[in-house]
């Protein structure tokens, strides 16, 4: 579970934001290089100055003159990005000033936050950059190098401009990605492609790697070309939502190629990064979380979950952000629990259920054969001694005779109340919550239990 820092962490003074993330319980943070090289700045990088050496308020230094009298050229001055643009193409990282992410990296080290995944800079959808491929290649190689030093296993690298005609997209991107292969191998980094949308007359439609078949083909072809599994995929839920796609089918089709999921909510019409479950209409989510969780369960996903709620965080006062981060941590835990619910069931040699109602019935429908309970129990005395979905219904007091490694799965929405009841009965067995909100299938009729 990973927290994206955008909207929370100040790039110049990252200490407070990093500390807030750590205090909320996150142990991992996303290394977001776009915070230091945003698309708007990349758009003007290396271009001639408009007036008096300024472009959109940013000074763009001229190319350094050739060395004279055998002296080495003077190191370029200005921002890190300007220095990269001016540096020779075959430069080493040591020839550049310290990357601006250095402050964040030091703060993470002080607070013991790890950085398992990163996001490389990218150009805007409507970019006019003529040398965008060359610039992004150099930026991405620098990002790979820093990932290796920071211990980041994955780097999300978006395909080149989404405005590119589809007939050209694969060949251009193939060369781009393969040019990164050696750097990624040396740094021990896996490059993750990401689904894109593109603009058509102001409307966002499916772009490069949006379709599962195309994404799988790209990843497989790149891995075949480099002779190892050096490329994978990151599912961006916000982008899929904007394109109205079925995330369950995509997750299943991509399978083990999916190494990370970027969780962000939006209204399905405008690009935004909101905390999951906050984009709603009429009491219903605008993102198909049901399809996503079902698909990731079915595919056996066990990768990185990165939570990006930068727009939500940005509108919260810094005074309130610690509380927001605590909520975000709970949301991340919830996704981890829902996606990995079978892993929880597998942990125990035997289980019993608490509850003989709708949730118990859904459990038996989906998992009864694979993980058969010993019995179920219920607080309703009229049910004791009966059978329900093939299970004997017993009184709660029967839990006192369970083996110590037998887990009790509460199948009732009053989780906390029942857990308190069991602890009050001095039950020491593991207590887990079961939830049927995201089951592979449901009973659509509801039992009336009193």
Buried (B, 14 or more C-beta within 10 A) or exposed (E): BBBBBBBBBBBEEBBBBBBBBBEBBBBBBBBBBBBBBBBEBBBBBBBEBEEEEEBEEBEBBEEBEEEEEEEEEEEBEBBBBBBBBBBEEEBEEEEBBEBBBEBBBEBBEEBEBBBBBBBBBBBBBEBEBEEBBEBBBBBBBBBBBBBBEBEBBBBBBBBBBBBBEEEEBBEBBBEBBBEBBEBBBEBEBBBBBBBBBBBEEEEBBBBBBBBBEBBBEBBEBBBEBBEEBBBBBBBBBBBBBBBEBBBBBBBBBBBEBBBBBBBBBBBBEEBBBBBBBBBEEEEEBBBBBBBBBBBBBBBBBEBBBBBBBBBBBEEBEEEEBBEBBBBBBEBBEBBEBBBBBBEBBEEBEEBBBBBBBBBBBBBBBBBBEEBEBBBBBBBBEEBBEEEBBEBBBBBBEBBEEBEEEBBBBBBBBEBEEBBEBBEEEEBEBBBBBBBBEBBEEBEEEEEEBE
